[in-house]
Amino acid sequence: MTSSSNHNMRATIIGMVAILLWALLALFTTWAKGIPTFQLLTLTFFIAFVSGLIVLACKGKKSFQSLKQRPIVWIISVSGLFGYHLFYFIALHNAPAVEASLIAFLWPLLIVFFSTLLPGERLYWFHIAGTLTGLAGAILIVTKGQSLSWNSDYYIGYLAAIVCALTWSGYSVINRKFKDVPSDAVTGFCGATAFLGLIFHLGTETWVTPTGTQSLAILALGLGPVGLAFFVWDYGTKHGDIQVLGALSYGAPLLSTLLLISVGLADASWITALACLLIVGGAFLASAKMLKSKPSLKENIVPQHD
């Protein structure tokens, strides 16, 4: 494999760390139950911001130059981080959680398709097949095998969930166009997201003082799923195989469910087992090109864009 291929694989693996961290979201959020939504958002992103500043300080004064970015970079990045959470919260408050979550979790599939708009990216049949297989597994995990009950009364929630999916997938794909922006800059974006969260919290919620358990959960969220995860995702989407990352993202709800089962907060079932087969199988299928020793497949179905 060439050095370029090695770098691509390394960046993809780094991006996969975000998926592993996001699998912890449900568990940590459960432990933080009782904290208002935007207060939790504010605190976790503030922890990510402070952690980022500490890392920058350890690297030296010059590293703070990474926070000086063009306005368009700030707009896109903060819109991605805060916008995704904002519309997800709106969706959950205006539609049943299962249906809203399922619509919002179309973002991995959208990443795979939107990536064809990027220069130098090609979409292969196995990317589509693997992502759709993973989506089928995610549907089983989210719905627990039960039928969905779509109701036009919840159209605001459904619409917000669609915007949520479009926001994160759009941000992840557009982010690739800013390869020159170091991932250290995510520190500033987390700070801006925390500030916006605080504004919404003060305007819509009442402060709740966290208990000891809630405080530890908030700290864990800020360091991991809402902290490091966004830094490695930034690096992975900029320099790795974005289609593979999109397909592998369906592993997050599976890992989350398995983790909840391991700590006794969820029950194992045949549905979980089938979802596991679908998501893992889809992940391997979507990663076919990356896993080959000779990464030169010619069966592309979408022409390369210049």
C-alpha positions in Angstrom: 0.0 0.0 0.0 1.2 3.5 -0.7 2.0 6.1 2.0 -1.2 7.9 0.9 -3.3 4.7 1.4 -1.6 4.1 4.8 -2.5 7.7 5.9 -6.0 7.3 4.7 -6.5 4.0 6.7 -4.9 5.6 9.8 -7.2 8.6 9.6 -10.2 6.2 9.1 -9.2 4.2 12.2 -8.9 7.5 14.2 -12.3 8.5 13.0 -13.7 5.2 14.1 -12.8 6.1 17.7 -15.6 8.6 17.6 -18.1 5.8 16.8 -16.8 3.8 19.8 -17.2 6.9 22.1 -20.7 7.7 20.8 -21.6 4.2 21.9 -21.2 5.4 25.5 -23.7 8.2 25.0 -26.8 6.3 26.1 -25.2 4.9 29.2 -23.6 8.2 30.4 -26.8 10.1 29.5 -28.8 7.7 31.6 -26.6 8.4 34.6 -27.1 12.1 34.0 -30.9 11.8 33.9 -32.6 14.7 35.5 -30.3 17.4 34.1 -32.2 19.7 31.7 -31.3 19.1 28.0 -29.6 22.4 27.2 -27.9 22.6 30.6 -26.4 19.2 29.9 -25.3 20.3 26.4 -23.7 23.4 27.9 -21.8 21.6 30.6 -20.5 18.8 28.4 -19.3 21.1 25.6 -17.8 23.4 28.1 -15.8 20.5 29.5 -14.7 19.6 26.0 -13.7 23.3 25.5 -11.6 23.5 28.7 -10.0 20.1 27.9 -9.1 21.3 24.5 -7.5 24.5 25.9 -5.4 22.4 28.3 -4.2 20.3 25.4 -3.3 23.4 23.4 -1.5 24.9 26.3 0.6 21.7 26.6 1.5 21.9 22.9 2.7 25.5 23.3 1.5 29.0 22.5 1.7 28.5 18.8 -1.0 25.9 18.9 -3.5 28.5 19.9 -3.2 29.8 16.3 -5.5 27.0 15.3 -8.4 28.9 16.9 -8.0 31.7 14.3 -10.1 30.4 11.5 -12.1 32.0 8.6 -15.7 33.0 9.5 -17.0 30.3 7.1 -15.2 27.6 9.0 -16.7 28.8 12.3 -20.2 29.1 10.8 -20.2 25.6 9.3 -18.5 23.9 12.3 -20.6 25.5 15.0 -23.8 25.0 12.9 -22.9 21.3 12.6 -22.2 20.8 16.3 -24.9 22.9 17.8 -27.4 22.6 15.0 -27.4 18.8 15.1 -28.2 18.7 18.8 -30.7 21.6 18.6 -32.8 19.9 15.9 -32.5 16.5 17.6 -33.9 17.9 20.8 -36.7 19.6 18.9 -37.5 16.3 17.2 -37.6 14.4 20.5 -39.9 17.0 22.0 -42.4 16.9 19.1 -42.5 13.3 18.0 -42.2 9.8 19.5 -38.6 9.0 20.4 -38.4 5.9 18.2 -39.6 7.5 15.0 -37.6 10.7 15.7 -34.4 8.8 16.4 -34.8 6.6 13.4 -35.2 9.6 11.0 -32.3 11.5 12.6 -30.1 8.4 12.3 -30.3 8.5 8.5 -27.2 10.7 8.6 -24.7 7.8 8.1 -26.5 6.9 4.9 -26.7 10.5 3.8 -22.9 10.8 4.4 -22.2 8.0 2.0 -24.4 9.5 -0.7 -23.4 13.1 -0.2 -19.7 12.1 -0.3 -20.0 11.6 -4.1 -20.2 15.4 -4.4 -16.6 15.6 -3.1 -13.6 15.9 -5.5 -11.8 12.5 -5.8 -14.5 10.5 -4.1 -16.2 7.5 -5.7 -19.2 5.5 -4.6 -19.0 1.7 -5.0 -21.8 -0.8 -4.9 -20.4 -2.3 -1.6 -20.6 1.2 0.0 -24.3 1.3 -0.7 -25.0 -2.3 0.1 -23.0 -2.2 3.4 -24.7 1.0 4.5 -28.2 -0.2 3.8 -27.5 -3.4 5.6 -26.2 -1.4 8.6 -29.4 0.7 8.4 -31.5 -2.4 8.5 -29.7 -3.5 11.7 -30.0 0.0 13.2 -33.8 -0.1 12.5 -34.1 -3.3 14.5 -32.1 -1.8 17.4 -34.1 1.4 17.5 -37.5 -0.2 17.0 -36.8 -3.4 19.0 -38.6 -5.2 16.2 -41.9 -3.4 16.8 -43.9 -1.6 14.1 -43.6 2.1 13.6 -46.6 4.4 14.1 -46.2 7.4 11.9 -48.7 10.2 12.7 -49.1 13.4 10.8 -49.7 15.2 14.1 -46.0 14.9 14.7 -44.9 16.4 11.4 -42.9 19.2 13.3 -40.8 16.5 15.1 -40.3 14.5 11.9 -39.2 17.6 10.0 -36.8 18.5 12.8 -35.4 15.0 12.7 -34.8 15.3 8.9 -33.1 18.6 9.4 -31.0 17.0 12.1 -29.8 14.2 9.8 -29.1 16.7 7.0 -27.2 18.9 9.4 -24.8 16.3 10.7 -24.3 14.6 7.3 -23.8 17.9 5.6 -21.3 19.1 8.1 -19.4 15.9 8.0 -19.1 16.0 4.2 -18.4 19.7 3.8 -15.8 19.4 6.6 -13.6 17.5 4.2 -13.2 20.7 2.1 -11.3 22.2 5.1 -8.4 19.8 5.3 -6.2 22.8 6.0 -8.0 23.5 9.3 -6.3 21.5 12.1 -8.6 19.4 14.4 -7.3 21.5 17.3 -9.7 24.2 16.1 -12.6 22.0 17.3 -11.7 23.4 20.8 -13.1 26.8 19.8 -16.1 25.2 18.1 -17.0 23.4 21.3 -16.7 26.6 23.3 -19.1 28.4 20.9 -21.5 25.5 21.1 -21.4 25.6 24.9 -22.2 29.4 24.8 -25.2 28.9 22.5 -26.4 26.1 24.7 -26.2 28.4 27.7 -28.3 31.0 25.9 -31.0 28.4 25.2 -30.7 27.0 28.8 -31.2 30.4 30.4 -34.1 31.2 28.1 -36.0 27.9 28.4 -34.9 25.9 31.4 -34.3 26.1 35.2 -30.8 25.2 36.5 -30.5 21.9 38.3 -27.5 21.3 40.6 -26.0 18.0 39.6 -25.6 15.2 42.2 -22.4 13.3 42.5 -23.3 10.6 40.1 -24.7 13.2 37.6 -21.5 15.2 37.9 -19.3 12.2 37.1 -21.6 11.4 34.1 -21.4 14.9 32.8 -17.6 14.9 33.2 -17.4 11.5 31.3 -19.6 12.9 28.5 -17.6 16.0 28.2 -14.3 14.1 28.0 -15.5 11.3 25.7 -18.7 11.2 23.6 -19.1 15.0 23.6 -15.4 15.8 23.7 -12.7 13.7 22.2 -15.2 12.1 19.8 -15.7 15.4 17.8 -11.9 15.9 17.5 -11.3 12.4 16.1 -14.4 12.6 13.9 -13.1 15.9 12.5 -9.8 14.3 11.6 -11.3 11.2 10.2 -13.8 12.9 7.9 -11.1 15.2 6.6 -8.4 12.7 5.9 -10.0 9.2 6.1 -12.4 7.1 4.0 -15.6 9.0 4.7 -17.9 6.4 3.1 -16.5 3.7 5.4 -16.9 6.0 8.4 -20.5 6.7 7.4 -21.3 3.0 7.1 -19.5 2.0 10.3 -21.5 4.7 12.2 -24.4 2.3 12.4 -22.2 0.3 14.8 -22.8 3.0 17.5 -26.4 2.0 18.4 -25.4 -1.6 18.4 -22.4 -1.1 20.7 -24.6 1.2 22.9 -27.2 -1.5 23.2 -24.6 -4.2 24.0 -23.1 -2.0 26.6 -26.5 -1.4 28.2 -27.2 -5.1 28.2 -23.8 -5.8 29.9 -24.6 -3.4 32.8 -28.2 -4.7 33.2 -30.0 -1.7 31.8 -31.3 -3.6 28.7 -32.3 -7.2 27.9 -30.6 -9.4 25.2 -32.9 -10.8 22.5 -32.8 -12.4 19.1 -33.5 -9.0 17.6 -30.2 -7.8 19.1 -28.4 -10.8 17.7 -29.8 -10.3 14.2 -29.1 -6.5 14.3 -25.5 -7.4 15.3 -25.1 -9.7 12.3 -26.6 -7.0 9.9 -24.5 -4.1 11.3 -21.2 -6.1 11.5 -21.8 -7.7 8.1 -22.6 -4.3 6.6 -19.5 -2.7 8.1 -17.3 -5.4 6.6 -19.0 -5.1 3.2 -18.7 -1.3 3.2 -15.0 -1.6 4.2 -14.2 -4.0 1.4 -11.9 -1.6 -0.5 -10.0 -0.5 2.6 -9.5 -4.1 3.8 -8.1 -5.3 0.5 -4.3 -5.3 0.2 -4.6 -3.9 -3.3 -7.0 -1.0 -3.0 -7.8 -0.6 -6.6 -11.4 -1.8 -7.4 -12.9 -0.7 -10.6 -16.5 -1.5 -10.2 -17.5 2.0 -9.3 -21.1 3.0 -10.0 -20.8 6.7 -9.7 -18.2 8.7 -11.8 -15.5 10.6 -10.1 -16.0 14.3 -9.7 -13.2 16.7 -10.5 
